[in-house]
Amino acid sequence: MTDITYEIVMQLGVLSQSRSGWSKEVNLISWNNNPPKYDIRDWSADHTQMGKGVTLSREELLALRDLLNQWEL
């Protein structure tokens, strides 16, 4: 299996934090030296471990924003 590399280019914010110290974050991340994408996933406190998440292009992020804005949440 190929190693996955990542660089957190910008930490945009924390959505929630668990008692164990992991937090669900929104970040701009470069995966395998590719252009950065928006990413939502759980991270350990030191960012050395990660959970499953969702990676979105700028266009997908804007589409998600527009979709959520249609609903009164």
C-alpha positions as CSV (number, residue, x, y, z in Angstrom):
1,M,0.0,0.0,0.0
2,T,1.3,3.5,-0.9
3,D,2.0,5.9,1.9
4,I,-0.3,8.9,1.9
5,T,1.3,12.3,2.6
6,Y,-0.5,15.4,3.6
7,E,0.2,19.0,4.6
8,I,-2.4,21.0,6.5
9,V,-2.1,24.3,4.6
10,M,-4.7,26.2,6.7
11,Q,-6.8,25.2,9.7
12,L,-10.2,26.8,9.1
13,G,-11.9,25.7,12.3
14,V,-13.0,23.1,14.8
15,L,-16.6,21.8,14.5
16,S,-16.6,19.7,17.7
17,Q,-14.2,18.0,20.2
18,S,-14.5,14.7,21.9
19,R,-13.4,13.9,25.5
20,S,-10.6,11.8,24.1
21,G,-9.0,15.0,22.6
22,W,-9.9,14.3,19.0
23,S,-11.6,17.1,17.1
24,K,-13.7,17.3,13.9
25,E,-12.0,20.0,11.9
26,V,-12.4,21.8,8.6
27,N,-9.0,22.3,7.0
28,L,-7.4,23.1,3.7
29,I,-5.1,20.1,3.0
30,S,-2.7,19.2,0.2
31,W,-2.8,15.4,-0.2
32,N,0.2,13.7,-1.9
33,N,1.6,17.1,-3.0
34,N,-1.5,17.9,-5.0
35,P,-3.3,21.3,-4.9
36,P,-5.1,21.8,-1.6
37,K,-8.7,20.8,-1.1
38,Y,-11.2,21.5,1.7
39,D,-11.4,18.6,4.2
40,I,-13.7,17.7,7.0
41,R,-12.5,14.9,9.3
42,D,-11.5,13.8,12.9
43,W,-8.0,14.5,14.0
44,S,-5.9,13.6,17.0
45,A,-4.7,16.5,19.1
46,D,-1.3,16.5,17.5
47,H,-2.6,15.8,13.9
48,T,-0.6,12.6,13.6
49,Q,-3.7,10.4,13.3
50,M,-6.9,11.0,11.4
51,G,-10.3,9.4,10.9
52,K,-12.3,9.0,7.8
53,G,-13.5,12.2,6.2
54,V,-14.7,14.1,3.2
55,T,-12.5,16.1,0.8
56,L,-14.1,18.7,-1.3
57,S,-13.0,21.0,-4.2
58,R,-13.8,24.7,-3.9
59,E,-16.8,24.2,-6.3
60,E,-18.1,21.3,-4.2
61,L,-17.8,23.3,-1.0
62,L,-19.7,26.2,-2.5
63,A,-22.4,23.8,-3.7
64,L,-22.7,22.3,-0.3
65,R,-23.0,25.8,1.3
66,D,-25.7,26.7,-1.2
67,L,-27.6,23.5,-0.6
68,L,-27.5,24.0,3.2
69,N,-28.6,27.6,2.9
70,Q,-31.8,26.3,1.2
71,W,-32.9,24.6,4.4
72,E,-33.9,26.3,7.6
73,L,-31.7,24.3,10.0
